[in-house]
């Protein structure tokens, strides 16, 4: 005797018809595009800007104004002109600082072109750059303006013990928030006293070229724009160097090249296919193989590793550090049929990369070749999203950092005490953020 009710099959069919969970969850590739964003930072300047300029008013700066034709005075002139003309409807506030920050009535009140600006006095004996950074960051937090720029002009003469507080402020207020730090060094005529030499804080009289620095803090596009405006002056460009520290040194982040996407899979046709839709019965991902999403779609049909070579084309942003070494870091996700979404997974071994080191800093026309390998044996059945960043492990030090730097007890007035330590510290902070040169995204069905 048959115990199954004759309407049971019909009932199950009706239930399945009424529940969305009976069919595969449908996802458009565009819904996953945020995990594979390659836009990078905006290299363009903001439409409007609120700038704050902090001028070191301590006695160590007085030697720059002893000569009426010094590069320092030319830099102040160019800075004022750039901030008043390089953005529509600019707002600029000026301050003098030492241990304390004092608002200025205008760019010439008091006048930084005159020796009296640097006579010192209470709160103006020693330049504490971290005080200026903190004051600006506090003002930025209170302001309603979305686009703000901080400029600090100083000789950067710092004791080794004072470098860490400056780096901490720059990390917390700027680099740690994906903002940029620009450093423009200018070799200027100087005649006067050089202070804070050695453990005894000695001083000596010096006449000759003595570097002065302009720190520019804000969004990369605004920092770069001001740096370019400063060095637009031929006289300043001839005696200056510039570096911009940014968490995203390339624009855009490199990915599969349109003319090479998809790479030829014919030699691998027994191992994988590249469908426009992936569907394992639990999830259906549609809209793949579109350049605007930059996904590599792979349906695995064999257990052997799959080797794929990619030419990566990228361009360093102006004044960004060149790459010394790079390494891959993979984030991975697996579709969870209960959550009906891609969830974090531990699949780093499912894809591996051969990356050239040292990294070849090629011209834009010459892509860098990397070798990828998909490892099916490290994947469970399902649909997986693998996102690999080829990130910077180490940047190159520009030669001028060391050439302009001197030890703390040096009496070479043509150099800056501890400059290399300061700039290397900024480089290390930037490296710790693992800036991406390339981002390669794979949707893989096994």
Beta strands, then each sheet from edge to edge (+ up, - down):
strand 1: 25-28
strand 2: 50-56
strand 3: 91-97
strand 4: 101-103
strand 5: 148-154
strand 6: 180-197
strand 7: 202-218
strand 8: 240-245
strand 9: 272-273
strand 10: 278-279
strand 11: 283-286
strand 12: 295-300
strand 13: 306-312
strand 14: 323-336
strand 15: 341-345
strand 16: 351-354
strand 17: 368-374
strand 18: 383-395
strand 19: 405-406
strand 20: 416-417
strand 21: 436-445
sheet 1: 1+ 11+ 10-
sheet 2: 4+ 3- 2- 5- 7+ 6- 8+
sheet 3: 9+ 12- 21- 18+ 14- 15+
sheet 4: 13+ 17- 16+
sheet 5: 19+ 20+
end
